[in-house]
Amino acid sequence: MFNSLGTVLDPKKSKAKYPEARVIVLDDNFNTFQHVANCLLTIIPSISEQRAWDLTIKVDKTGSAEVWRGNLEQAELYHEQLISKGLTMAPIEKT
């Protein structure tokens, strides 16, 4: 008699996660600190005012800052919204 146990799945494949991405703001010579911080506060969910300012300062001092990381679809939305506000953005980085 044949005993069927079903299909065994590779745990690495069965737990394939959704694509993730990084949203990165770049430094430029025309956006003010206030504008960058306000854009982050308006567009990035759950960001505190202090975090928005910290990221804005990091953009100025280092040339760029990751402002959000997560689901690719959300990353694309935030990326587009930040571009529409005039921020200089790196291409979305998939992780």
Contacts in CASP RR format, 6 or more apart in sequence:
PFRMAT RR
TARGET T0000
AUTHOR 0000-0000-0000
METHOD contacts of the structure
MODEL  1
MFNSLGTVLDPKKSKAKYPEARVIVLDDNFNTFQHVANCLLTIIPSISEQ
RAWDLTIKVDKTGSAEVWRGNLEQAELYHEQLISKGLTMAPIEKT
18 71 0 8 1.000
18 72 0 8 1.000
19 71 0 8 1.000
19 72 0 8 1.000
19 94 0 8 1.000
20 69 0 8 1.000
20 70 0 8 1.000
20 71 0 8 1.000
20 72 0 8 1.000
20 75 0 8 1.000
20 94 0 8 1.000
20 95 0 8 1.000
21 69 0 8 1.000
21 70 0 8 1.000
21 71 0 8 1.000
21 72 0 8 1.000
21 75 0 8 1.000
21 76 0 8 1.000
21 92 0 8 1.000
21 93 0 8 1.000
21 94 0 8 1.000
21 95 0 8 1.000
22 66 0 8 1.000
22 68 0 8 1.000
22 69 0 8 1.000
22 70 0 8 1.000
22 75 0 8 1.000
22 92 0 8 1.000
22 93 0 8 1.000
22 95 0 8 1.000
23 44 0 8 1.000
23 66 0 8 1.000
23 67 0 8 1.000
23 68 0 8 1.000
23 69 0 8 1.000
23 75 0 8 1.000
23 78 0 8 1.000
23 79 0 8 1.000
23 82 0 8 1.000
23 89 0 8 1.000
23 92 0 8 1.000
24 64 0 8 1.000
24 65 0 8 1.000
24 66 0 8 1.000
24 67 0 8 1.000
24 89 0 8 1.000
24 90 0 8 1.000
24 93 0 8 1.000
25 36 0 8 1.000
25 40 0 8 1.000
25 55 0 8 1.000
25 59 0 8 1.000
25 64 0 8 1.000
25 65 0 8 1.000
25 67 0 8 1.000
25 82 0 8 1.000
25 87 0 8 1.000
25 88 0 8 1.000
25 89 0 8 1.000
25 90 0 8 1.000
26 59 0 8 1.000
26 63 0 8 1.000
26 64 0 8 1.000
26 88 0 8 1.000
26 89 0 8 1.000
26 90 0 8 1.000
27 59 0 8 1.000
27 60 0 8 1.000
27 62 0 8 1.000
27 63 0 8 1.000
27 64 0 8 1.000
27 88 0 8 1.000
28 87 0 8 1.000
28 88 0 8 1.000
31 86 0 8 1.000
31 87 0 8 1.000
31 88 0 8 1.000
33 53 0 8 1.000
33 56 0 8 1.000
33 57 0 8 1.000
33 60 0 8 1.000
35 85 0 8 1.000
36 56 0 8 1.000
36 59 0 8 1.000
36 87 0 8 1.000
37 49 0 8 1.000
37 52 0 8 1.000
37 53 0 8 1.000
37 55 0 8 1.000
37 56 0 8 1.000
38 52 0 8 1.000
39 82 0 8 1.000
39 85 0 8 1.000
39 86 0 8 1.000
39 87 0 8 1.000
40 47 0 8 1.000
40 51 0 8 1.000
40 52 0 8 1.000
40 55 0 8 1.000
40 56 0 8 1.000
40 67 0 8 1.000
40 82 0 8 1.000
41 47 0 8 1.000
41 49 0 8 1.000
41 52 0 8 1.000
42 85 0 8 1.000
43 78 0 8 1.000
43 81 0 8 1.000
43 82 0 8 1.000
43 85 0 8 1.000
44 52 0 8 1.000
44 67 0 8 1.000
44 68 0 8 1.000
44 78 0 8 1.000
47 67 0 8 1.000
55 65 0 8 1.000
55 67 0 8 1.000
56 65 0 8 1.000
58 64 0 8 1.000
58 65 0 8 1.000
59 65 0 8 1.000
64 90 0 8 1.000
67 78 0 8 1.000
67 82 0 8 1.000
68 74 0 8 1.000
68 75 0 8 1.000
68 78 0 8 1.000
69 75 0 8 1.000
69 95 0 8 1.000
70 95 0 8 1.000
72 92 0 8 1.000
72 94 0 8 1.000
75 92 0 8 1.000
76 92 0 8 1.000
79 89 0 8 1.000
79 92 0 8 1.000
82 89 0 8 1.000
83 89 0 8 1.000
END
